[in-house]
Amino acid sequence: MVRWQRSLWLFFLPSFGLLALVLLWPLAYAVYLSFFDYYLGAPERTFVGLGNYAGLLGEARLWNSIGTTLIIALGSVGLEFLVGMGLALALYRLGTGARVFSTLLFLPHVVTPVVATLFLKWMLAANWGLVDATLLTFDIEPPDWLGSPFWAKVSVILADAWIFTPLVMMVLYAALQGLDTAQIEAAKIDGASDWRIFRHIIVPALIPAIIFTISVRLMDVFRFFDVIYVLTGGGPGTATETITMYTYQLGFRMLEVGKASALGVITLIVVAALLFTINRTLTRIYRRGDQ
């Protein structure tokens, strides 16, 4: 590295300092607190080592919240990806008027998630909500959207998908703009069907965008809080209590800051392992497509 290139590191220091202040320092402090039995406002902290981690891992509530988080995360991200991919392909083939439709389809993402969730909560209200009223008009008995453990999970997944599918759609639609149309035209001339073109040309070309989209959305869903808090509050019971909701209960309701910090570290490890597995699998598929 030449001398003038070394001086470029000086331009990196302000950004690194800001990153350390707003991200690395809170993370390090949370890891530090996770080794203590500490209640918010208490004058003393008792060092317990890995006691908080052992206590959490032995709780059925933790494993239930992890299972609920995985169900909601995989369900919502999977639905967002399928619908977003379909809409992106439709806009790509539409050509004229795509900008107008993409703007209209992106509108749900512009609305603040809390406001959007309040609107959905009104729509799903029992008996007099828009959805129930419409179903009753056709003599269809509506399910208990927010009162049944199963349908509450479905409602949360649909709410998250409605809000964030436009983001997935726009990312994939932008990636489609960089496709090599010559390959598609050559495949059509050779008699390839639309499915073969999609499977062997479009999907491999979109793998980097797919990895990015799935990674970002999974990280978002694992810190999913506002939509669940407004829509179900984690209920009925603990049916929709995710890891983030459980962390909130520990830290701000029970004031067990040490235990909540340990749960935050566990969440970080779970998310990192899940993202590593998914990214590695998709990267292998991408490399096979290039060979």
JOTA-V75390 format. One record per residue. N is the residue number from 1. RES is the residue in one letter. BURIAL is I if it has 9 or more other ideal C-beta (glycine too) atoms within 8 Angstrom, else O. Layout:
BEGIN
n: <N	N>
res: <RES	RES>
burial: <BURIAL	BURIAL>
END
This chain:
BEGIN
n: <1	2	3	4	5	6	7	8	9	10	11	12	13	14	15	16	17	18	19	20	21	22	23	24	25	26	27	28	29	30	31	32	33	34	35	36	37	38	39	40	41	42	43	44	45	46	47	48	49	50	51	52	53	54	55	56	57	58	59	60	61	62	63	64	65	66	67	68	69	70	71	72	73	74	75	76	77	78	79	80	81	82	83	84	85	86	87	88	89	90	91	92	93	94	95	96	97	98	99	100	101	102	103	104	105	106	107	108	109	110	111	112	113	114	115	116	117	118	119	120	121	122	123	124	125	126	127	128	129	130	131	132	133	134	135	136	137	138	139	140	141	142	143	144	145	146	147	148	149	150	151	152	153	154	155	156	157	158	159	160	161	162	163	164	165	166	167	168	169	170	171	172	173	174	175	176	177	178	179	180	181	182	183	184	185	186	187	188	189	190	191	192	193	194	195	196	197	198	199	200	201	202	203	204	205	206	207	208	209	210	211	212	213	214	215	216	217	218	219	220	221	222	223	224	225	226	227	228	229	230	231	232	233	234	235	236	237	238	239	240	241	242	243	244	245	246	247	248	249	250	251	252	253	254	255	256	257	258	259	260	261	262	263	264	265	266	267	268	269	270	271	272	273	274	275	276	277	278	279	280	281	282	283	284	285	286	287	288	289	290	291>
res: <M	V	R	W	Q	R	S	L	W	L	F	F	L	P	S	F	G	L	L	A	L	V	L	L	W	P	L	A	Y	A	V	Y	L	S	F	F	D	Y	Y	L	G	A	P	E	R	T	F	V	G	L	G	N	Y	A	G	L	L	G	E	A	R	L	W	N	S	I	G	T	T	L	I	I	A	L	G	S	V	G	L	E	F	L	V	G	M	G	L	A	L	A	L	Y	R	L	G	T	G	A	R	V	F	S	T	L	L	F	L	P	H	V	V	T	P	V	V	A	T	L	F	L	K	W	M	L	A	A	N	W	G	L	V	D	A	T	L	L	T	F	D	I	E	P	P	D	W	L	G	S	P	F	W	A	K	V	S	V	I	L	A	D	A	W	I	F	T	P	L	V	M	M	V	L	Y	A	A	L	Q	G	L	D	T	A	Q	I	E	A	A	K	I	D	G	A	S	D	W	R	I	F	R	H	I	I	V	P	A	L	I	P	A	I	I	F	T	I	S	V	R	L	M	D	V	F	R	F	F	D	V	I	Y	V	L	T	G	G	G	P	G	T	A	T	E	T	I	T	M	Y	T	Y	Q	L	G	F	R	M	L	E	V	G	K	A	S	A	L	G	V	I	T	L	I	V	V	A	A	L	L	F	T	I	N	R	T	L	T	R	I	Y	R	R	G	D	Q>
burial: <O	O	O	O	O	O	O	O	O	O	O	O	O	O	O	O	O	O	I	I	O	O	O	O	I	O	I	O	O	I	I	I	I	I	I	I	I	I	I	O	O	O	O	O	I	O	O	I	O	O	O	I	I	O	I	I	O	O	O	O	I	I	O	I	I	I	O	I	I	O	I	I	I	O	I	I	I	O	I	I	I	O	I	I	I	O	I	I	I	O	I	I	O	I	O	O	O	I	O	O	I	I	O	O	I	I	I	I	I	O	I	O	I	I	O	I	I	I	I	I	I	I	I	I	I	I	O	O	I	O	I	I	I	O	I	I	O	O	O	O	O	I	O	O	I	I	O	I	I	O	I	I	I	I	I	I	I	I	I	I	I	I	I	I	I	I	I	I	I	I	I	I	I	I	I	I	O	O	I	O	O	O	I	I	O	O	I	I	O	O	O	O	O	O	O	I	I	I	O	I	I	I	I	I	I	I	I	O	I	I	I	I	I	I	I	O	I	I	I	I	I	I	O	I	I	I	I	I	I	I	I	I	O	I	I	I	O	I	I	I	I	I	I	I	I	I	I	I	I	I	I	O	O	O	I	I	I	I	I	I	I	I	I	I	I	I	I	I	O	I	I	O	O	I	I	O	O	I	I	O	O	I	I	O	I	I	O	O	I	O	O>
END
